[in-house]
Amino acid sequence: MLTKVSFEILMKYYDCIFLDRDGTINPDPPPGYISKLENFKFYNFTFEALKILSKITKNFIIVTNQS
């Protein structure tokens, strides 16, 4: 359910939205880092969430603090 605050945020248009990778669009990896693409898994809701967010931006930047 959208609150008044979240509805107001969705009514704006943003040049881009920055998303943290681990824990936001995919589960936190087990201890260590994801070193192979086949070990990377999206949450089940990730693409639906991005579809909703695409109504307020056309640019997503995924960030991670992995070294």
ZIVEN-V445660 format. One record per residue. N is the residue number from 1. RES is the residue in one letter. SS is DSSP state (@ for helix, = for strand, . for the rest). Layout:
n:N res:RES ss:SS
n:N res:RES ss:SS
//
This chain:
n:1 res:M ss:.
n:2 res:L ss:.
n:3 res:T ss:.
n:4 res:K ss:@
n:5 res:V ss:@
n:6 res:S ss:@
n:7 res:F ss:@
n:8 res:E ss:@
n:9 res:I ss:@
n:10 res:L ss:@
n:11 res:M ss:.
n:12 res:K ss:.
n:13 res:Y ss:.
n:14 res:Y ss:.
n:15 res:D ss:.
n:16 res:C ss:.
n:17 res:I ss:=
n:18 res:F ss:=
n:19 res:L ss:=
n:20 res:D ss:=
n:21 res:R ss:.
n:22 res:D ss:=
n:23 res:G ss:.
n:24 res:T ss:.
n:25 res:I ss:.
n:26 res:N ss:=
n:27 res:P ss:.
n:28 res:D ss:.
n:29 res:P ss:.
n:30 res:P ss:.
n:31 res:P ss:.
n:32 res:G ss:.
n:33 res:Y ss:.
n:34 res:I ss:.
n:35 res:S ss:.
n:36 res:K ss:.
n:37 res:L ss:@
n:38 res:E ss:@
n:39 res:N ss:@
n:40 res:F ss:.
n:41 res:K ss:.
n:42 res:F ss:=
n:43 res:Y ss:.
n:44 res:N ss:.
n:45 res:F ss:.
n:46 res:T ss:@
n:47 res:F ss:@
n:48 res:E ss:@
n:49 res:A ss:@
n:50 res:L ss:@
n:51 res:K ss:@
n:52 res:I ss:@
n:53 res:L ss:@
n:54 res:S ss:.
n:55 res:K ss:.
n:56 res:I ss:.
n:57 res:T ss:.
n:58 res:K ss:.
n:59 res:N ss:.
n:60 res:F ss:=
n:61 res:I ss:=
n:62 res:I ss:=
n:63 res:V ss:=
n:64 res:T ss:.
n:65 res:N ss:.
n:66 res:Q ss:.
n:67 res:S ss:.
//
